[in-house]
Amino acid sequence: MTDNNRLLEIEALGQSVWLDNLTRQLLDDDELRLLIERDGLSGVTSNPTIFEKGIGHSDRYDDAIAELAQDTDDPQRIFEQLAYRDVRDAADLLRPTFERTQGQDGYVSFELPASLAHDAEGSVAQAEKHRRAIDRANVLIKVPGTEAGVQAFEELTARGVNVNVTLLFAVSRYEQIAEAFIRGLERRLDQGEPIDRSASVASFFVSRVDGKVDAELERLGRDELRGRAAVANAKLAYEAFLRLFSGPRWERLAAVGANVQRPLWGSTSTKNPDYADTLYVDELIGPDTVNTMPDATLAAARDHATPARTVDRDLDGAHQLMQAVREAGVDVEQIVLDQLVDEGVSSFADSYDSLLRTLEQKARTLAAAK
C-alpha cells in the first residue's frame, strides 16, 4: 500500500474508483493488475473511442488481427473478438473484487454500437449477444441514455442483464433511468427471479457540461458563473438518487437483497487548463458513487486529490447556481437533453467507424504478409 495514496482515502469515503481505459498494453504489462493491487481500483470502463485508440494506433493487436483475418474479412467480427478478449481478461483480474463485494463492484463495461442508440429492440438483442459471448458475470453492457435506451435498460434489467447506462447529462433523464431500474427489478421480483445480484451504474457525464455551458456564459458576459455548472448538475443528480432509492417502494426491493444503481461520474478529466486537474474528483466524492477516471486524472487524484465527502455538500447552492445559469440566458435543458447526448452518440459512432476502417486495412495488410 502506497503512503499518502489519495485514491485509497477516497474509497474509504464510499466511492469506488474505476479506470476509464482498457488496452492490451494495460493487460499484458500488468499495469491493470498494479492499479487493482496498489490503488484498490475496482472497475474499468471502455467505449468506442478508447478501443479505436488502443487497437487502431498500436501494434499490440497485430498478431491477433492476422490470425482472425484468416477466418473472416469482416472488421466488426474481428473487433468483437479483440474486444471480448480484453474485456474477459480485465474481468478476470477484477473477479476477486466482484466476489468480495458480492457482485456489486469489480465490473468491466462494454458498449453497444452507437448505431443502436435509438433502437430499443436491437439494443436488447445485441446486449444479450455480448453477454453470452463474453461469458463473464462481472461485465456491464453499456446502453446510452436515449429515450430508446431507457426502454432497453428496463427490459435488460428485467432479464437479469447488468447494465451501465451511459451518456447521461440531464437530471430529468437520470430520473427516468433510475425509475426504469426500479421497474426492471420489480418485474424480476414479480416473476420470482432473484434480484440480489442485479447491478447497474448510471454514468452521469461531468466536464462536457462545463464545456458547453461555459461557452454560452462567456458569450453572454457572465464569466463569474463559469466552471461551476457541471458539478452543480451532478450534485442535483445525486440528490435525485437519494430520493429515488428510498421510501416504501424501494424498501420492498431492498428487503430481498436489491442494491442501488450507483451514480457513476464520467468525463471527469478537466478540459479547461484554468481549472484544477482534480476538480471533478474533489467535488463529487461520497457514498454509493463511482468515479471513472482516465489515466492522467487517476494519477493526479492519487497524488493530490482532496478526500472529503462533498457530493451532497451545499445542495441549495447547487440549485441556486443552476437557476442563475438559466436566468443568465443559457438553455441548460437543450444542452443536456439534446445537444450533448447527440454529440456523444455521434462521436462514438465516428470512432467506431474509424476503428472498423483501420481494422479492415490492417487485416488486409497483415494477411498479405503471411
ABEGO torsion letter per residue (X at the ends): XBBGBAAAAAAAAGBBBBBBBBBAAAAAAGAAAAAAAAAGBABBBBBAAAAAAAAAABAAAAAAAAAAAAABABAAAAAAAAAAAAAAAAAAAAAAAAAAAGGABGBBBBBBBAAAAABAAAAAAAAAAAAAAAGBABBBBBBBABAAAAAAAAAAAAAGBBBBBBGBABAAAAAAAAAAAAAAAAAAAAAGBBAAABBBBBBBBAAAAAAAAAAAAAAAGBAAABGAAAAAAAAAAAAAAAAABBEAAAAAAAAAGBBBBBBBBBGABBABAABBAAAAAAAABEBGBBBBBBAAAAAAAAAABBBBBAAABGAAAAAAAAAAAAAAGBBAAAAAAAAAAAAAAAAAAAAAAAAAAAAAAAAAAAAAAX
